[in-house]
Amino acid sequence: RGLVEKQDLVELLVHMRLLDGAQKQAIACAECVICFDPLHAEPAGVLTQRGRRTCRHFLHHRCALQLKESSRGGPHCPICRRNFDSVLKIPDVETDGAAWFKAVDLDGDHALQECELLEVLSAQLPVDSRRLEQELPALFRKWNVSGAGITQDGMLHPQRGLMWHIRKEFLKTASDSIPDILQDKEAWFDHFDHDRSQSLEKAEIVRALIKTFKLSADRDKLEHMRGVVDGVWGVFDTDGNGTIDKDEFVLRDNLADTIIANLRIGP
């Protein structure tokens, strides 16, 4: 009881207006900005308008379909706000490389440009996206043999293609495990403080709790968690700026303890 399809989560998160606040962290971690699960974990989809890609962004296919049905004022990309009227499911690169390449080729010029590659690779593979972003300019120069972008063969050749190289050199080798919020609140806070600002926004806290307690498929628990955060936030965000600093979160009887107590988490 309480378990729901991901499309129900999409509707709830849109209603909660969390997508804007946490999407920067989701993008940096190569997550779907709807459910905050890794993009590569399930089939991806791209947004189209009159049969053409509207933007370079990827979502989980199921999330994108429900976003189309639940968006108010017309469906639009949650990242760039461009309108769309349909969702294209990205084919499996292993079974139909040609169809895959056509789908991810944003402008249809039969080549992938540097600005397309990070989105494409992060959506398809469990890569170290931060390292890939740093090294991508050099990789693009090496594989852009023609000067017009990376062709299908340059991308997918089984021995010398860029995809082969990425799988060999850039896949994550260790799990990025989430610290136990019960045992080490400070480490938990630091784990989700991606910009090292020593503060987290409300939406970032909600995203972190969704990932920590695996709430992306449990609507009842997600709604309860949302109510807890909404109910206690104003007590600790005394200046009303929408953020909580580390001390406000980790010191005794502050936000972390209050959330844990109200969620009834722990022994």
Backbone as a ProteinNet text record, in pm:
[ID]
protein_1_A
[PRIMARY]
RGLVEKQDLVELLVHMRLLDGAQKQAIACAECVICFDPLHAEPAGVLTQRGRRTCRHFLHHRCALQLKESSRGGPHCPICRRNFDSVLKIPDVETDGAAWFKAVDLDGDHALQECELLEVLSAQLPVDSRRLEQELPALFRKWNVSGAGITQDGMLHPQRGLMWHIRKEFLKTASDSIPDILQDKEAWFDHFDHDRSQSLEKAEIVRALIKTFKLSADRDKLEHMRGVVDGVWGVFDTDGNGTIDKDEFVLRDNLADTIIANLRIGP
[TERTIARY]
85.6	0	89.1	50.6	131.8	225.9	258.9	347.2	270.8	335.4	268.7	363.4	307	388.7	457.3	567.9	645.1	565.7	468.1	392.3	314.6	272.8	206.6	303.7	429	531	550.9	553.5	571.5	464.8	337.8	227.9	244.6	286.9	303.9	418.7	531.4	646.2	619.4	545.7	508.3	422.5	329.2	243.4	325.3	430	512.9	607.4	618.2	703.9	848.1	896.5	1033	1132.8	1084.8	1176.5	1279.4	1240.4	1334.9	1445.5	1410.2	1506.4	1611.9	1579.2	1673.5	1732.1	1689.7	1731.4	1880.7	1942.6	2086.9	2165.4	2127.1	2195.4	2166.1	2041.3	2006.2	2085.5	2097.9	2172.5	2319.5	2376.6	2518.1	2545.4	2446.4	2462.6	2406	2369.9	2314.4	2189.9	2097.9	1971.3	1857.1	1749.5	1625.6	1575.6	1544.1	1503.9	1362.3	1292.5	1158.1	1164.2	1235.8	1232.5	1363.3	1471.2	1602.5	1671.5	1622.1	1693.7	1791.3	1899.8	1998.1	1933.9	1973	1914.8	1940	2058.6	2093.4	2019.5	1948.8	1888.3	1767.5	1708.9	1595	1588.2	1503	1498.2	1473	1546	1534.8	1440.2	1393.7	1309.9	1352.1	1322.6	1347.4	1216.7	1209.9	1086.9	1086	971.2	961.1	840.9	849.1	740	726.4	611.1	586.5	693.9	734.5	828.7	975	1007.8	1147.2	1183.9	1307.6	1355.3	1340.5	1292.1	1275.4	1396.6	1471.8	1586.5	1678.3	1792.4	1892.9	1873.9	1772.3	1760.5	1696.2	1736.5	1684.3	1610.2	1503.6	1431.4	1410.8	1370	1320.3	1196.5	1185.7	1074.3	940	926.6	798.4	769.3	872.6	853.3	810.4	873.1	840.2	696.6	652	514.2	413.4	438.5	344.8	355.6	474.8	491.3	404.2	397.9	314.9	168.6	122.9	-17.3	-46.5	54.9	28	71.3	142.6	189	71.9	72.8	-31.1	13.2	-79.3	-46.3	25.8	15.6	81.9	212	244.9	367.8	492.9	589.6	715.4	828.1	947.7	1065.2	1085.6	1104.3	1122.1	1256.1	1346.9	1478.2	1483.7	1446.9	1459.9	1325.8	1214.5	1079.1	1029.3	1098.8	1049.7	929.1	831.8	710.3	737.6	658.7	666.1	527.5	509.1	378.6	387.1	511.1	525	657.6	671.9	793.1	846.6	974.1	1039.5	1123.7	1097	1176.2	1307.7	1418.3	1549.1	1568.1	1595.6	1617.6	1739.8	1746	1859.5	1980.4	2088.2	2206.3	2266.6	2247.6	2306.9	2233.3	2103.4	2024.1	1998.4	2002.4	1976.8	2056.4	2184.3	2272.9	2234.1	2187.5	2150.8	2031.6	1929.9	1812.1	1848.6	1937.1	1983.4	2052.1	2143.5	2218.6	2124.9	2029	1933.6	1853.8	1816.7	1734.9	1813.6	1941.7	2019.4	2085.4	2081.1	2137.3	2039.9	2064.3	1968.2	1926.3	2021.9	1987.5	1979.2	1992.1	1974.6	2081.6	2204.2	2310.1	2401.9	2359.9	2433.8	2569.3	2579.9	2702.1	2666.5	2740.3	2718.6	2822.3	2773.6	2861.2	2898.7	2998.9	3046.7	2935.8	2850.4	2744.7	2639.2	2631.5	2534.5	2587.8	2720.3	2778.7	2758.5	2776.2	2764.9	2625	2522.7	2384.5	2361.7	2408.9	2387	2453.7	2580.8	2656.4	2609.7	2578.2	2530.8	2395	2313.9	2181.2	2187.4	2293.8	2299.9	2389.7	2489.1	2590	2612.6	2649.5	2680.6	2820.8	2834.1	2965.5	2991.7	3118.3	3159.4	3139.6	3022.2	2985.7	3071.1	3115.3	3199	3334.1	3394.2	3522.8	3504.3	3396.1	3370	3354.6	3283.4	3264.8	3399.2	3490.8	3621.7	3704.9	3696.3	3782.9	3716.8	3590.3	3516.8	3576.1	3621.9	3679.3	3793.7	3882.4	3994.1	3944.9	3848.7	3792.1	3726	3652.6	3583.6	3684.9	3790.3	3892	3953.2	3973.7	4036.5	3944.1	3814.1	3721.2	3651.5	3664.3	3603.9	3697.6	3711	3809.7	3777.4	3651.6	3612.4	3604.7	3597.5	3579.7	3434.8	3343.9	3201.1	3122.3	3192	3125	3158.3	3113.8	3143.4	3033.8	3073.3	2979.2	2930.7	2834.2	2783.2	2894.4	2978.8	3088.7	3188	3217.8	3309.9	3255.9	3125.4	3063.4	3050.6	3012.9	2967.8	3057.7	3166.6	3255	3297.2	3286.3	3306.9	3447.7	3548.9	3685.1	3744.2	3700.2	3763.6	3663.7	3537.7	3437.9	3447.3	3395.1	3398.5	3319.1	3207.2	3128.2	3211.5	3285.9	3374.2	3476.2	3534.9	3634.7	3573.2	3454.4	3388.3	3358.8	3310.5	3282.6	3409.6	3519.5	3646.2	3707.3	3693.1	3769.1	3687.3	3555.7	3481.6	3366	3343.9	3237.3	3272.2	3170.2	3191.6	3242.2	3346.8	3406.4	3364	3309.4	3265.6	3130.6	3049.6	2918.5	2932.2	2856.3	2858.1	2753.7	2789.5	2692.1	2657.1	2532.2	2482.9	2515.1	2580.5	2608	2478.8	2489.3	2374.1	2338.5	2221.1	2179.7	2164.5	2138.8	2125	2260.1	2364.6	2496.2	2586.4	2569.4	2660.8	2586.4	2517.5	2437.3	2524.3	2642.9	2729.7	2776.2	2816.1	2858.7	2742	2622.8	2502.9	2480	2488.3	2469.6	2574.3	2700.3	2808.1	2789.6	2738.4	2718.3	2624.3	2523	2424.3	2452.4	2553.6	2591.3	2692.6	2643.8	2732.3	2816.6	2764.3	2841	2923.1	2924.5	3002.1	2970.3	2844.1	2800.1	2770.5	2776.4	2743.3	2596.4	2514.6	2371	2296	2171.8	2084.2	1949.8	1896.4	1762.7	1659.6	1537.7	1430	1415.6	1417.6	1402.1	1518.6	1639	1754.3	1739.1	1684.6	1659.8	1558.5	1452.5	1350.8	1410.8	1489.5	1555.6	1644	1720.1	1809.9	1732.9	1620.2	1539.3	1476.8	1433	1378.4	1482.7	1607.3	1712.4	1756.5	1766.1	1813.8	1719.9	1589.4	1492.6	1415.7	1466.1	1411.4	1259.3	1219.2	1076.9	1017.9	1097.1	1049.7	935	904.8	792.7	683.9	693.1	597.8	529.5	414.2	344.7	305.8	256.8	213.4	328.8	445.1	560	613.4	607.7	654.2	567.8	437.9	348.2	370.4	392.7	418.1	547.3	652	778.8	764	691.8	669.3	601.1	499.4	428.6	517.8	606.8	699.8	792.9	853.2	947.4	876.2	758.8	682.5	649.1	613.1	567.6	676.3	799.6	906.6	1001.8	993.2	1093.4	1100.2	985.4	983.4	1043.3	1044.7	1101.7	1252.6	1316.9	1462.9	1511.6	1431.8	1466.8	1414.8	1480.4	1426.7	1430.8	1525.8	1532.3	1450.9	1389.6	1301.4	1369.8	1499.5	1570	1563.6	1494.1	1473.8	1586.8	1688.7	1800.6	1825.2	1891	1931.4	2081.3	2155.1	2299	2328.8	2455.4	2491.6	2464.7	2498.3	2475.7	2327	2244	2099.6	2047.8	2119.6	2075.6	2127.1	2254.4	2316.5	2320.5	2316.9	2326.2	2205.2	2223.3	2120	1987.3	1880.5	1743.5	1719.2	1801.5	1776.9	1706.4	1716.1	1629.7	1641.2	1763.6	1781	1708.6	1729.8	1663.9	1512.2	1465.3	1320.3	1260.1	1327.5	1277.8	1279.6	1389.9	1400.9	1292.1	1269	1165.6	1027.4	998.7	865.6	842.4	950.9	938.5	941.4	968	974.3	1081.2	1199.8	1312.1	1407.2	1459.6	1558.2	1516.5	1601.1	1574.1	1451.8
-119.4	0	124.4	223.7	343.8	344.9	224.9	220.6	264	347.8	401.9	397.2	408.6	423.9	560.4	570.4	693.5	812.8	789.7	903.7	973.1	900	964.3	1054.3	1011.9	1093.5	1223	1214	1333.5	1436.3	1392.8	1484.7	1550.3	1470.6	1524.5	1624.5	1592.8	1682	1812	1803.1	1925.6	2012.1	1947.4	2021.3	2084.7	2014	2064	2176.1	2195.4	2300.9	2284.4	2161.5	2134.9	2131.3	2126.7	2101	2211.7	2338.7	2446.8	2445.6	2430.1	2443.5	2335.8	2214.6	2103.8	2059.4	2119.9	2066.9	2084.5	2188.7	2207.6	2088.3	2040.8	1924.9	1798	1784.1	1666.1	1661.9	1775.5	1781.1	1750	1807.3	1783.4	1636.8	1565.9	1424.3	1332	1386.5	1308.3	1231.6	1302.7	1245.1	1300	1226.9	1279.8	1388.3	1506.9	1616.7	1601.4	1497.8	1471	1386.1	1273.2	1176.9	1168.4	1229.1	1231.5	1095.2	999.9	873.8	891	811.1	826.4	812.2	897.7	893.4	760.6	705.5	583	460.3	474	358.5	302.4	379.8	331.1	407.2	363.5	428.6	578.1	651.8	796.9	842.6	965	1025.5	1168.5	1218.8	1358.9	1422.5	1552.5	1626.6	1678	1667	1709.4	1801.6	1882	1970.8	1958.2	1909.6	1888.2	1799.7	1697	1598.4	1634.2	1750.3	1791.8	1810.8	1777.2	1798.2	1944.4	1968.4	2106.9	2158.4	2067.2	2108.1	1988.8	2011.7	1906	1818.6	1843.5	1778.2	1640.1	1552.2	1416.8	1401	1324.2	1282.2	1132.2	1069.4	933.1	935.4	837	835.2	837.7	757.8	753.8	887.3	948.9	1078.6	1183.6	1181.4	1279.9	1263.3	1138.9	1115.7	1173.1	1150.4	1203.3	1355.3	1407.8	1552.8	1615.6	1550	1599	1609.5	1514.3	1511.8	1602.6	1630.6	1700.3	1846.6	1892.1	2031.3	2126.7	2230.4	2331.8	2441.2	2489.3	2591.8	2538.1	2407.7	2346.1	2280.7	2164.2	2094.4	2170.1	2175.5	2240.8	2170.1	2183.1	2122.1	2183.5	2102.7	2157.8	2229.2	2214.8	2278.2	2409.3	2405.5	2526	2591.6	2525.9	2580.5	2584.3	2521.1	2519	2424.9	2464.7	2385.4	2259.7	2155.9	2034.4	1973.9	1889.7	1825.5	1673.6	1618.6	1473.6	1434.1	1304.9	1251.8	1138.2	1145	1040.4	953	825	731	703.1	713.6	689.8	539.6	497.3	353.9	300.4	169.9	104.4	111.4	169.7	186.3	52.4	-51	-181.1	-254.7	-237.4	-312.3	-234.9	-103.4	-22.4	107.2	96.6	211.3	326.5	294	399.5	480	410.5	479.5	560	504.7	576.4	706.2	698.3	816.5	922.2	880.3	974.8	1045.2	971.3	1028.9	1129.1	1103.2	1191.9	1306.1	1301.9	1407.8	1525.8	1620.4	1726.8	1805.1	1847.9	1933.1	1858	1725.1	1645.5	1665.7	1702.9	1727.4	1607.5	1489.4	1363.8	1366.7	1450.8	1457.6	1514.7	1471.8	1522.8	1629.4	1743.4	1853.1	1842.5	1916.1	1910.2	1942.5	2040.1	2081	1972.1	1876.9	1767.9	1649.7	1632.1	1507.1	1481.4	1583.2	1559.7	1512.3	1575.3	1534.7	1390.9	1360.4	1228.2	1119.9	1137.7	1034	1017.3	1127.8	1118.1	1051.2	1066.5	1005	855.3	810	671.3	581.5	639.5	558.7	607.9	516.8	557.7	618.5	738.1	801.1	893.3	920.9	1026.9	1157.1	1217.2	1329.7	1453.2	1473.4	1590.7	1578.2	1460.7	1438.5	1445.2	1386.8	1388.9	1532.2	1615.1	1753.9	1826.6	1798.2	1863.3	1820.1	1693.1	1639.9	1637.5	1674.1	1664.9	1749	1872.8	1949.3	1876.2	1814	1740.8	1617	1547.1	1429.4	1467.7	1577.9	1620.8	1654.4	1722.8	1756.6	1631	1528.7	1406.1	1328.1	1320.1	1239	1318.3	1448.5	1531	1536.5	1422.7	1408.4	1497.9	1507.7	1583.6	1733.9	1772.4	1913	1955.9	1865.3	1899	1832.1	1765.9	1693.7	1545.5	1471.5	1328.6	1250.1	1172.9	1096.9	972.8	903.4	780.7	678.4	662.3	566.7	611.1	740.3	790.3	773.5	772.2	755.9	609.6	523.5	389.1	275.9	304	195.9	111.2	-22.4	-108.2	-109.1	-67.7	-65.7	74.5	167.9	299.4	415.2	384.8	489.6	558.4	679.1	753.2	682	620.4	547.4	435.2	363.9	257.2	315.5	429.3	491.9	536.8	595.1	641	523.3	414.5	295.4	242.9	254.9	202.1	292.2	424.9	518	599.8	613.9	712.3	654.7	526	470.1	482.6	504.7	513.9	380.5	385.1	261.5	230.1	327.8	304.7	371.3	309.4	367	492.3	593.5	719.8	709.3	635.3	603.5	725.8	731.2	842.4	814.6	907.4	886.7	868.2	796.2	769.9	897.2	950.1	1075.1	1056.8	934.2	908.8	908.6	863.3	849.3	970.3	1038.7	1148.8	1254.4	1341.6	1444.2	1540.1	1571.1	1665.1	1607.4	1479.8	1415.9	1407.4	1379.9	1375.3	1511.6	1617.2	1752.4	1783.3	1752.8	1780.9	1702.8	1582.5	1499.3	1566.3	1634.6	1697.4	1846	1900.3	2039.8	2045.4	2029.7	2012.6	2135.7	2253.6	2374.6	2423.4	2345.2	2375.4	2514.8	2550.6	2681.5	2680.6	2561.7	2545.9	2576.5	2563.4	2583.1	2499	2464.2	2390	2459.3	2466.2	2519.2	2414.5	2458.7	2367.4	2254.2	2288.6	2185.9	2088.1	2137	2047.8	1949.1	1995.3	1906.7	1799.4	1838.8	1742.5	1639.7	1686.3	1592.6	1495.4	1547.9	1463.3	1358	1396.3	1300.6	1195.9	1236.6	1141	1035.5	1078.8	984.4	900.9	962.8	891.4	778.2	807.3	709.3	641	660.6	590.4	607.5	732.2	765.5	784.1	762.7	798.2	711.1	601.7	517.5	507.1	588.4	575.8	709.7	728.5	856.3	893.8	797.7	828.8	885	817	862.4	994.6	1011.8	1136.8	1253.9	1235.5	1341.2	1371.5	1266.3	1285.9	1365	1326.1	1396.8	1542.7	1567.5	1704.7	1785.6	1725.5	1795.3	1825.9	1732.2	1753.4	1870	1868.7	1975.2	2110.2	2114.8	2239.8	2289.7	2194.6	2231.7	2287.1	2238	2279.9	2381.9	2401.3	2485.3	2626	2688	2826.1	2844	2737.8	2746.6	2769.4	2708.5	2714.4	2815	2840.9	2943.6	3077.9	3128.7	3245.2	3373.9	3382.9	3504.9	3494.8	3378.5	3362	3364.6	3332.6	3337.6	3206.2	3106.1	2980.4	2881.3	2911.2	2818.9	2790.1	2676.6	2635.5	2612.4	2673.5	2648.2	2522.1	2480	2351.3	2347.3	2453.2	2454.3	2442.3	2513.1	2505.6	2364.7	2291.3	2156	2050.4	2061.3	1948.9	1964	2085.5	2098.7	2036.5	1998.3	1926.5	2003.1	1927.6	1980.4	2080.4	2073.5	2158.3	2079.3	2124	2072.7	1922.1	1869.4	1726.4	1644.1	1676.5	1602	1614.5	1733.4	1754.1	1672.1	1669.4	1590.2	1442.5	1395.1	1253	1214.2	1297.9	1267.1	1262.6	1357.8	1363.7	1259.3	1212.7	1103.6	967.9	967.8	844.3	749.5	807.6	732.2	699.4	578	542	417.4	376.4	254.6	269
0	0	0	-81.3	-89	-206	-261.6	-375.9	-499.2	-580.1	-697	-815.4	-934.5	-1052.9	-1050	-1121.8	-1118.1	-1168.6	-1259.2	-1308.6	-1197.3	-1094.5	-981.3	-905.9	-896.4	-832	-909.3	-1042.2	-1124.4	-1091.9	-1089.3	-1062.3	-925.8	-827.8	-692.9	-687.5	-750.5	-746	-821.3	-931.2	-1002	-911.3	-841.2	-748.5	-636.7	-592.4	-483.7	-529.5	-659.6	-716.3	-669.8	-676.7	-631.1	-745.4	-869.1	-978.9	-995.7	-982.9	-1003.8	-898.5	-772.5	-665.1	-660.6	-698.4	-686	-819	-929.5	-1059.3	-1084.3	-1027.9	-1047.2	-994.4	-874.6	-816.9	-897.2	-941.5	-1020	-1150.3	-1216.5	-1342	-1317.7	-1212.5	-1181.6	-1153.8	-1099.8	-1065	-1171.5	-1288.7	-1399.2	-1355.8	-1291.3	-1247.4	-1330.8	-1336.8	-1391.8	-1297	-1349.7	-1262	-1209	-1253.1	-1201.8	-1075.1	-1083.8	-972.5	-895.3	-947.3	-884.2	-882.7	-960.1	-980.1	-1096.6	-1102.1	-1210.4	-1348.4	-1440.3	-1574.5	-1643.2	-1624.1	-1695	-1642.8	-1530.7	-1464.9	-1539.8	-1630.5	-1707.6	-1838.5	-1932.2	-2063.4	-2053.6	-2135.5	-2137	-2246.6	-2233.1	-2334.9	-2358.8	-2478.3	-2511.3	-2555.4	-2545.9	-2571.7	-2715.7	-2781.6	-2920.4	-2940.1	-3042.8	-3083.6	-3235.5	-3278.3	-3421	-3483.3	-3408.1	-3458.8	-3447	-3391.6	-3378.7	-3231	-3195.5	-3059.2	-3021	-2900.5	-2855.6	-2778.9	-2716.6	-2635.6	-2618.2	-2554.3	-2541.5	-2418.8	-2338.9	-2209.6	-2218.6	-2127.2	-2117.1	-1984.9	-1987.7	-1868.4	-1878.3	-1769.3	-1782.4	-1871.2	-1957.6	-2052.3	-1980.7	-1876.9	-1804.1	-1736.5	-1682	-1616.5	-1718.3	-1836	-1938.9	-1987.9	-2000.9	-2045.4	-1946.4	-1818.5	-1720.4	-1707	-1725.2	-1723.9	-1832.9	-1945.9	-2056.7	-2014.7	-1933	-1892.3	-1773.5	-1690.7	-1564.7	-1563.7	-1667	-1668.5	-1684.8	-1603.8	-1612.1	-1709.1	-1789.5	-1887.1	-2008.2	-2032.2	-2145.7	-2105.6	-2161.6	-2122.5	-2165.4	-2075.7	-2106.7	-2031.3	-2083.6	-2020.7	-1882.9	-1778.7	-1643.7	-1625.6	-1720.2	-1708.4	-1785.5	-1914.2	-1997.3	-2029.3	-1992.6	-2008	-2152.9	-2244.5	-2381.2	-2391.7	-2469.3	-2485.2	-2568.1	-2541.8	-2622.6	-2634.3	-2735.8	-2753.4	-2757.1	-2752	-2754.7	-2690.7	-2663.7	-2602.4	-2688.3	-2721.3	-2799.7	-2707.4	-2706.5	-2627.5	-2699.7	-2627.4	-2687.4	-2709.4	-2832.9	-2859.1	-2784.3	-2771.9	-2706.3	-2799.3	-2751.6	-2835	-2874.2	-2792.4	-2820.8	-2932.7	-2940.7	-3039.1	-3167.3	-3163.2	-3283.1	-3272.9	-3303.7	-3291.9	-3382.9	-3505.3	-3599.8	-3548.9	-3495.7	-3443	-3318.5	-3236.6	-3118	-3157.4	-3253.8	-3294.3	-3352.1	-3432.4	-3490.8	-3380.5	-3276.4	-3168.5	-3084.9	-3061.5	-2974.2	-3050.7	-3182.1	-3266.1	-3266.2	-3179.3	-3151.1	-3274.6	-3354.2	-3467.8	-3600.3	-3594.5	-3715.5	-3820.4	-3779.2	-3877.2	-3896.4	-3844.2	-3858.6	-3788.2	-3688.5	-3607.8	-3471.8	-3369.8	-3234.8	-3204.3	-3154.5	-3118.5	-2971.3	-2932.3	-2793.7	-2694.8	-2729	-2636.6	-2618.2	-2710.1	-2699.2	-2619.8	-2619.4	-2572	-2423.8	-2339.5	-2195.3	-2159.6	-2217.2	-2191.5	-2238.3	-2358.4	-2417	-2333.4	-2303.7	-2233.2	-2089.5	-2022.2	-1884.2	-1875.8	-1980	-1979.7	-2007.4	-2070.9	-2116	-2033.9	-1966.5	-1898.7	-1755.9	-1665	-1526.7	-1517.7	-1574	-1583.8	-1465.5	-1446.6	-1354.5	-1430.9	-1417.3	-1503.4	-1477.7	-1353.1	-1326	-1395.5	-1387	-1455.5	-1606.5	-1655.7	-1799.9	-1850.3	-1773.7	-1815.2	-1824.5	-1732.9	-1734	-1854.4	-1891.4	-1996.6	-2133.7	-2139.6	-2265.6	-2378.7	-2355.1	-2466.9	-2537.2	-2460.9	-2521.1	-2594.9	-2536.8	-2603.1	-2735.1	-2733.2	-2855	-2964.2	-2929.6	-3029.6	-3090.9	-3009.5	-3059	-3151	-3116.6	-3196	-3306.9	-3305.8	-3409.9	-3530.5	-3596.3	-3703.5	-3822	-3857	-3975.7	-3950.4	-3822.7	-3789.3	-3787.3	-3822.2	-3826	-3714.7	-3621.5	-3513.9	-3519.2	-3419.8	-3411.3	-3482.3	-3581.7	-3663.1	-3588.7	-3649.8	-3589.4	-3572.7	-3674.7	-3663.9	-3557.4	-3553	-3451.6	-3310.6	-3298.4	-3166.7	-3127.4	-3222.4	-3186.6	-3234.9	-3303.6	-3348.5	-3228	-3239.2	-3120.1	-3063.9	-3141.2	-3086.9	-3071.8	-3153.5	-3148.1	-3131.8	-3110.8	-3094.6	-2958.6	-2952.1	-2826.2	-2717.1	-2752.7	-2653.2	-2590.6	-2673	-2623.1	-2526.1	-2561.1	-2474.4	-2341.9	-2348	-2225.6	-2133.9	-2190.3	-2107.9	-2043	-2111.5	-2060.8	-1953.9	-1970.1	-1887.2	-1787.8	-1809.5	-1731.3	-1649	-1653	-1571.4	-1423.2	-1342.6	-1199.1	-1147.9	-1067.4	-1016.5	-873.9	-805.1	-666.7	-646.6	-563.1	-537.2	-451.7	-488.3	-413.2	-303.1	-198.8	-95.7	-12.3	29.6	110.4	257.4	325.8	469.4	548.5	658	743.7	820.7	794.9	860.7	1011.5	1056.2	1199.1	1270.1	1198.1	1260.1	1239.3	1125.4	1094.2	1012.2	1083.1	1015.7	934.9	986.5	916.2	783.2	783.4	657.8	559.9	611	524.9	461.1	540.4	488.6	381.6	408.8	313.7	183.5	193.6	75.1	-24	26.1	-61.6	-85.9	-19.7	-40.8	-155.4	-277.2	-392.2	-421.3	-394.2	-424	-305	-196.9	-76.8	-22.4	-27.6	21	170.5	232.7	374.4	402	298.2	315.8	213.7	247.2	156.5	148.4	26.6	9.2	49.1	66.3	105	4.1	-124.9	-227.7	-227.6	-192.3	-184.4	-69	42.1	155.6	115.7	45.9	4.1	-91.3	-189.2	-281.4	-203.9	-107.1	-29	50.1	107.1	183.6	92.1	-26.2	-123.5	-155.7	-180	-215.5	-95.8	21.8	140.3	180.1	179.4	228.3	116	-9.3	-126	-134.7	-138.9	-137.9	-277.6	-382.8	-516	-564.6	-495.4	-537.4	-430.9	-326.8	-216.9	-193	-252.2	-246.6	-103.9	-25.5	110.2	193.7	187.6	264.6	210.6	79	20.3	64.9	65.3	111	259.1	338.4	480.8	501.3	428.2	440	399.1	291.2	246.6	357.5	421.1	527.9	646.2	678.7	790	760.1	639.3	603.7	599.7	538.5	533.4	674.2	761.5	894.5	984.3	967.6	1059.1	997.5	866.5	799.3	858.4	877.3	925.1	1063	1142.9	1277.2	1270.2	1168.6	1159.6	1055.9	953.9	855.1	906.2	1008.7	1080.5	999.1	904.3	824.4	696.3	673.4	559.2	424.3	418.9	291.3	213.3	268.7	196.6	206.9	291.2	307.2	454.9	478.3	613.1	611.1	705.7	707.4	788.4	782.8	842.6	992.7	1063.7	1208.4	1240.5	1165	1186.9	1162	1079.3	1045.7	1143.3	1185	1256.1	1407.3	1461.2	1605.9	1674.5	1797.3	1871.2	1870	1846.6	1845.4	1731.7	1627.1	1512.6	1403.1	1278.2	1172.5	1152.5	1151.1	1127.2	1233.8	1360.7	1468.6	1459.9	1424.3	1415.2	1302.8	1187.3	1074.6	1110	1166.1	1201.1	1299.7	1400.5	1500.3	1438	1349.7	1290.9	1184.4	1120.6	1023.6	1092.2	1222	1300.5	1243.1	1220.5	1167.4	1281.4	1277.4	1378	1453.6	1548.3	1623.3	1713.2
[MASK]
+++++++++++++++++++++++++++++++++++++++++++++++++++++++++++++++++++++++++++++++++++++++++++++++++++++++++++++++++++++++++++++++++++++++++++++++++++++++++++++++++++++++++++++++++++++++++++++++++++++++++++++++++++++++++++++++++++++++++++++++++++++++++++++++++++++++++++

